[in-house]
Amino acid sequence: MGPSVDFALLHIALVDHDDWGLTREIHRYRDLDREFTDTCIKLEQLQVDLSAIQQAHSTSESQLLLARAQEQVEQLENVPRKPQATRGVWKRKSGRGCPV
């Protein structure tokens, strides 16, 4: 981990050490660490997007209730609601936390 110059120095030291298995595993670790960090960043952005959508959905639902839309349009009375869409909130599982 660290700046590319530092990693290059580590790589040179590993090549000099002549342990290709260790060199491969360190490269694999670095690649997985980058992938993990990138995925965490994407996950954080999805969380922000999800929160914004939930807020907009809640606001829209409140406006419909205040407008008494259900009373004005009889067909809405029998439209089933999706409780998992309005109540289900993704929860981050415990474990290794994202570094961001």
N, C-alpha and C positions, 0 to 999 in steps of 0.2 A: 504494500500500500504506500501511497505517497506520490510525489511528483514523478513524472516520467524519467527524469534524469536519475533520480535515486533508484528507480526500478531497473533502469539500464545498468547501473553500477552493480546492483544485486545480481542481475542476470550474468554479467561478466564474471563476477565472483563465483557464481554457481557453475558456469562453464569451466572455469579454471579448476574448480573442485572435482569436475568430471563425474558428477552424479546426475545423470539425465533423468532418473526417476524423480528426484527431488526438484530438479528444474521444472519438469513437466507439472508436478503437483503445485508448485508455487505459481506457475502461469495459470493453472486451472483455478486456484484460489482467487487470484486477481480478477480473472474473467467472471467468476461467480459473484465476487464482491461488487463489481461494476453492475452486473445484471440485477443483483439485489437492490442496490441503490437506485437504479433506474426504475425498477418496479415499485419501490416505495414512493418515489416521486409521482408516478402515475396514479398510485393508490390514493395518495393525499389529494391529487387533483380531482379524482373521481369522488372522494368524500366531499369536497367543496361543491362539486356539481350536484351531488345527491342532496346535500343540505339546501341548496338554492331551489332545486326542483320541489323538494318537500315543502318549503316555505311558500313557494308560488302555488302549489296545489292546495295547501291549507287556506291560503288567502282566497283563492278562487272558490273553494268550498264554502267558506264563510260568506262570501258575496252572494252565492246562490241561495244560501239559507236566509240571509237578510232580504233577498229579493222574493222570498217565498216561491221559488221556481217550482218546487214540487206541487204546490197548490195551484199554480197557474197552468201547469202542463200535467194533466192527469197521467199520461203515459210514464212519467218519471217515478210515480209511486211504486211501480213494480220492477224497476230496474235494479238488479242486484248490485250491491257494492262489493268491492274487492278489499276485504279487511287486510289482507296480507300486503297490499300495495300502499295502503295509507298508514298502517300501524307497524309494519315490519321495518325495523331499523337495523341496518347492518352493524354488527358490533365487532370491533377488533378483538381477535383472540389474543390471549396472553402468550407470551413467548418473546422471541427476539424482536425488539421494537425497531421501527425504521429509524435510521440515523438522521432523518430530516425533521 
